Amino acid sequence: MIAALAAAGYPSSDLIGEHGTILDQVDLDASNIWGGVPFKAARSPSRLFGAFGWTAIVLARNKGAYLIGAITMAILLAPALFISWGVVSLGLLVPLSAAAVVAVLLLGCVLSSGLASLKAFEGALNQLLRLRIADRLDRATAHRARLPHPVTFRDLQRAGCPPLSVVASDISTRQLRHFSYGTTPEVPVASAVAASVCLPVIFRPWRVGTRLHLDGGLVSNLPAWTFDAERSLDRDAWTAVVQVGDVVKEKRLWGLGILKGAVLTGFFGSGLLNVRNVDRLKAVRLKVGLKLLEFDPGLRTALEVVDEAKAATVERLVYHLRDVPELMNDICDRIRIRTERVLNLTLRTEGVSSFEGNLRVSIFVRPRDDATSLSADFQVGFEGSPDERVRLPVGGSIVGQALEDQESLYLERSDPTWPSYLARPQDRWLRKLISADINWVLCVPYVKAEHGIECIVAIDSDTPLRVDPDLVDVTMGSISEEVALMLASYLPKEAFVDGSS
């Protein structure tokens, strides 16, 4: 819902604020096709589901599952209880048992068919989308913005909106359904969103075309993969992932609580699978004190939750996407300047005024949930090189060797051991990426386990050092010491926490 509204161009201030919520713009009066002030504003989410549907939602979030389970068990156990009390004769046992089975089957059919409809919700969302982009689609009819014409993914693209991806569970074909301009351009956006939020039991399965759908969380609750194409086309693009979960208190589970825990684990626990080994991704998990179906906490409570979430997002996500790269790249630049200064001091002893080559400084860190590789997340120099922000294996690479040995490693391309690195069959693509201009590399590991810090600073150049070999060893030792001192002084430990905890 938030993604669709944001894609259409709604700022967060329009979604919720002291003035009210986005529902104040939804008109429940079907006769009003005009833009402007609604005749009958929705205001409350309860009006989007009908009296029966809203009652079902309230019941479900307030231990309704336990009540339904208790009724079911009572129906199943009633014949046995009557027999034990001697009230029912053996002749009545069969019809009573049959009646119990029929009642349970009927109850199962009702629950599997869903208790509330998303029809009014779909209409409300479509209305909000049209209100925002009507003038970009057709200025001549923009004043009739509440016409019930569906806004499709193609319409969003025509209106110049950013790409939107929506995921649902297609229970007709038993597979994931990905809605987007590239995959389903003619599908109404509001219909795709209705399919994506269609919680089992609570809402009736949602039909898109000829196929029925349920909540996308059943198959992919945190679908960061939907923007893989954008990241592959733009190597500077990042994905920010926000997972919302309730505050979980560890407690003993029993009875239907086990079933509830299994269902919620399926929804929220699968998030890790969707972001594992996704390059250029930052994730944050927001824990809020609202229940899964608590759509009506009241404006004041909702604003408090939003403010807390905003503060947490700035601290854990914005800081990591904006501030940490600036800090780390500044450290890389400081190291490059200091390295050039040390090299110039050495070269002057050989009668050379200054180092004329290009220097690159990279800081390699372990990607989240992967102990087998190292990624050059921060880098200064050689901009535009094909191996910019390269990801290297721990085993079989020079930076990995330095980390495993826990000591600095200097190597020149002329060294006999140089070809032995990245020599495995699975490294063939990396060998094509690594710049052929690299003449030498110095890797300095820096590990502070108590702070969770583990990184390797790699300094390389396209120009050889034409000095005495003994001076090279002394020079690289001096640079290594300078690097360690600078990291100890400037390295922010927050750069090694992804913000998801």
N, C-alpha and C positions, 0 to 999 in steps of 0.2 A: 504494500500500500504506500509506504513512504517512498520507495524507489520510483513508483509510477508518478506520484505527485511531484517529486523532485525533478524527474525527467521532463515533466510538462512545464517546469519553471517556477513552481511554488517555493518561496524561501521558507525557512523554518519558522519565521515570525508569523507567517500566515497559517501555519498548521496549529500552533498553540501559543497563547500569550495571555496577558492580563485581560485582553479584550474578549477572549473566548477561544473557540477552536474552529477548525476548518468546517465542521458540521453546521456552523451558523450560515454558511453559504449554500448549503444543500436545500433545495425547495422540494417539499413532499407534495405540493400542489401540482398535479400533472398538467393542469391547464396553462401554467406559466411557462412559456417558451422563451421568454425574454431574459436578457442579462440584467444585472442590477440587483436590487434588494429582493430577496425571496418573499413570496406570499405566506408560506408556511414553513419556516425554517426547521430543520430536523433537530438541531441543538444536541439532542441526546442520542447515543448509539442504540439505545433500546428501541428507538423508532425505526431502525433499519431492519429489524428481525421479526417484528410483529409480537403480539402479546404472548402467544403460545411459545414462539421461538425464544423470546427473551426469558421466559420462565424456565425453559429447558436449559438455557445457558447458565442461569443463576443456580439452578439445581445441580448441574454438573460440576460447577466449580466449588460448591459447598457440600462436599462429600456425597454428591449424588450417586457416584459409582458404588459407594458402600450401601446406599439405600436400595439401589437396583439389585445388587448382589444379595442383600438380605431377603428381598421379596422372592427372588429366584430360588434361594435355598429353602425358604418357607414353603413354596409351592412343591418343591421336590420332596421335602421331608414330611409334608402334611399327612399322606396316607400311612406312613410308618408310625407317626405319632398317634393317629387315631386308633390304629390296630393295638399299639401298646396300651392304650387306655381302655381297650375293649369296647369302643363306641361303634366301630365300623365292622360289619361282618365280612367274612372272606369274599362273599359274592359281590360286594361293592368295591373291593380293592382294585379290580381291573379297570372299571370305568373311571375311578378316581385317579389312578395312575395315568391312564390315557389322557384325562383332562389336564393333569399336571404337565405332561409332555407337550400337549398342544399349546398350553399357556406359555411354557418356556420358549417354544418355537416362535410363537407370535411375538413374544417380547424380544427375541433375538432379531426377528425381521424388522421390528420397529426401530431397534437400536442401530442395526446395520444400514437402514434406510436414511438415518439422520433425523434429528429433531427440529432443526431450524432451517429456513431457506435463505439463500444468499441473493435472491432476486432483487430485493430492494437495495441491498448493498451494491450490487453491480450497477444499478441505475444511478445511485448516488455518486459512485466513483466516476462513471462515464460523464455525468453532468459536470463534475469538478474539472475533469480533463478538458471538456469542451469550453468551459468558461475561460480556461487559461490560454488555449491555443486557437480559439475560433477566429480571431482577427488575423492569425498567421496562415490559416487555411483558406479563408475566403472573406475578404473585407466587406463584400456586399451583403453577406448574411451574418456578419459577426454580432449584430444586435440581437439576433435570435439564438443566443448561445446555449439556451437550455433545450433546444430541439433534441429529441432522444436518438439522434443519429449516432451510431457507435463510432468511437475514435479507435482506429486501428493502429497497428505498429507502423504501417506505411504512412499514416497521417502524422505520427510523431516525427518520422524521418523527414517528411515534407515540410514540417514546421521548424526544422532545424534543431530539434531536441537532441540531447546526447543519447547514445545507445542504451536501451533498456533490455534487460534479460529477466525472464520470469520462469521459474521451474515448478512443475506440478507432477503428481504421480498419476500416470495414465493406467487406471485399473482395468480398462477394456483390453489393452494390449500387454498389460503387466510390465510396463517399462517407464522410464523417465521421459517426461515431455518438456522440451525446452522451447519456450515462446520468445521470439525476438523478430526484429525486422528481417534478419537474414534467414530465419527458419520458418516463420509464420507471418508474413507481412500483412495478410488480410484478416487475421484474427483480431477481434476487438480487445483492446488492452484491458478494459475492466473485466471482461470475461476470463482472460488469462489469469488476472489477479484473483478473481473469485475461485478459480480452480486451485490456485496456489495456496490459498488460506483455508481451504475446505477441510477442517479437522474432522476425522472420522467420528461417527456417532453423533457429534454435536451438529454438524451440517449435512444436508443431503448431498450425495455425490453430484458434482457439477458437470454438466454436459457442455462440451465444446465440439461442435459438429456432431458426429455420431458416437463420440467416445466419452466415457465417464472419467472424472478425475477426482482425486483427493489431495490433501495437503502435500506440497512438495517436500516437506520435512521427512516424509516416509522414505524417500530415496536420496535426497541431498539437501540437508538442512542449512548448509553454508556454502552455496555454489560459487566459490571464487573462480572455479575453472571456466565459467561462462565467458570470462574476459581473457582467456589464453591468447586468442587471436590478436587482440589489441596489444598485449604485452609483446607478442612475437614481432609485430610490425613496428612498435615503438619501444626501443630498448631503454628509454628513459621513463617509461610509464610505470607507475606503481599501483597496486591494488590495496585499498584500505578495507579491512574486514571487521565488521562489528557484530559480535554475537551477543544476543540478549538472553539472559537466563535468570531464573528466580534464585533467591538465597536458599541454599540447601543446607539443612541441619542434619548431620549424621545421626541416624537413629535405627533401631531394630525394625526390620520389616517382617510383616506376617500377613497371611490371608491375601485379600485383594490389594493390600499395599505393595506386595511383590509385583503384581500385574501392573499397577500404576507406575511403579519404579521402572519396570521394563519398558513400558510405552514411552515415558519421558526420557529414558536413556537413549531409546531409539531416535527420538527427536533431537535431543541436545548433544548426545555423546558422539554422534557421527560427524560433528563439525570438524574434528581433527583430521578425519580422512579427506576432507575437501580442501584442506590448506597445506597438507604435507608436501614438501618439496616444490612448492609454488614459488618461483623466483620473484623477487621484487614485490613482496607482500608483507604488510604489517597487519597484525590482528590484535584486537582487543576484546576482552570478554567483560561485558557490563552485567553486574548483578543488581537486580532491582527487587524491591520488596513488594511486587505485585504478582498476583496469581496469573496463570496462563490465560484464563478467560475473564480476567477483571477489566472489562472494557469501560467501566463507569466509576473510576475512583474519585471523581469530583475534580473540579478545575484546580483547586488549591493543592490537593495531593499530587495531581498530574504535573503541575508546574514544579513542585519540589523534586519529583523524580527526574524530570527533564533537566533541572539545574544540576542535580548530582551527576547525571549521566554526561552532561556537557563538561563539567569539571574533570571527570574521570577520563573523558575522551581527549581533552586537551593535554592532560598529564601523560596519558599512556599512548596516544596515537599521534596527535598533531606534533607533539614533542619529538617523537621518533621519526616522523616523516619529514619534518622541516628543520628542527633545531639540531638533532643529532648529526645528520649529514653535514651541516654547516660546521659544527664543531670538529668532526672527524676530518673533513677535508682541510680545515684550517691547520690541524695537527700535521697532516700529510705535507702541506705547503711549508710549515715550519721545519719539518725534517728535511725537506728538499733543500731549503736555503742553508741549513746547518751542514748538510752533506756536501754541498758545493763549496762551502767555506773551508771545510776540512780538506777536501780534494785540492783546492787552490794552495793551501799551505804546503801540502806534499809536493805539488808540481813546481812550486817556486824553488824547492831544493834541487830540482832537476833543470832549473833555468827556464821553465815554462811559466808564462805570466798567469794564465787562468785555464780552467777546464772549459772547453768549447762544445762539448757534447750535450745531448739532451738527457735529462734525468727524469725518472718516473718513480713515484712513491705510492705503494699500494698497501692497504691494511686488510689482511685476510682474516675472516672469522668463520666459525662453523655455522652453517645454516641451521635453522630450527629443526629439531628432530632428525638430524643426520650427522652421525659421527664419522662418516667415511669421506667427507669432502670439505673443502675450504673455498670460500667465496670472497672475491676482491670487492667487497661492498663499498669501500671508500678508496678514492684514487685521484691523484693529481699528476698530470704529465701524460704525454702520448695521447692526447685527446683525439678521438676518432679512430684509434687503432682497433683492428678486429678483435683483439683479445681484451678489450676494455671490460672491466668487471667480470673477468673470466672465473669459472668455477673449476677447481682442480682437485684431483683425488689426494687423500692423505698419503696413501701408499703409492709410490712411484713418481712423486713430484718433488721438486727441490724444496718448495715451501713445506710440504708434508714431512720431508726428511728433517728439516730444521726443527719442526714441532716435536717429532718423535724423539730426536736426540736432545732436545731442550738446550741447544746451543747454536750460536750464530754459524751460518754456512755461507761461504763466499765461493763462487764458481764462475769461471770464464768459459766462453763457447769453445775455446781451443783445448780445454781440459778433456782428457780421454774419457772421463766419466759422464760428460754432458749428454752424449747420445743415449745413455742408459735410462734417463728419466723420460717419462711419458712414452715408453717403448712398448707397452702392452698393447695387444690387439684392440682392447676397448678404448684406448687413448688415441686412436687414429684421427678422430675428428678434432680433438684438442691440439694435436700436432699441426693441423692445418690452421688453427686459430692463432697459435702463439706466433708473435711477430718474429720474422727472420732477422730483423735489425738488432735484436737484443745481443749485446756483446758480453755483458757480465751481469751478475745478479748477486745481491747480498740479502740474506734472509735473517731477520732477528726475531726470535720468539720472545713473547712476553706473556707470562702466566701468573695470575694472582688468584689461586683457587678459592681463597676465602671470600673474594668479591665476585666470583663467577666470571672472571676476566681471562680470556684465552685468545690470543691473536698472534699473527706473524706480520711484521713489517717487511715488505720486499722492496728493495731499491734496485732498479736496473737502469741500464744506459745503452745507447746505440753507438758509443764511442769507447775504444779501448783505453786503458790507463797505461801509458807508455812510461813507466817508472820501474825502478829496481824492484824485483819480487819481494825482497825483504821489506821494503817500504810499503808495498801493497798490503802485506799482512798487518803491519803496524797501523796503517791508515784505516783498514776495514775494522780492526779492533777498536780504534778510536771512535769511528762512526757508530759502531754497535753500542758502545758505552753512552754516547750522546743520545742515541735513540731511546735506550732504556731510561735515561734520566728524564727525557722529555715526556715519555709515556707516563712515568710515575707522577709527573707534575701536572699534566694536562688531560690525560685520558679519562673521560667520564664513564663511570661504571654503568650508568644507565644505558649506554650504547649496547650493552651485552644482555639486556633484558628486553624481550619483544613486546612487553606491555600487556600480555594476555592474562597474566595472573591477577 
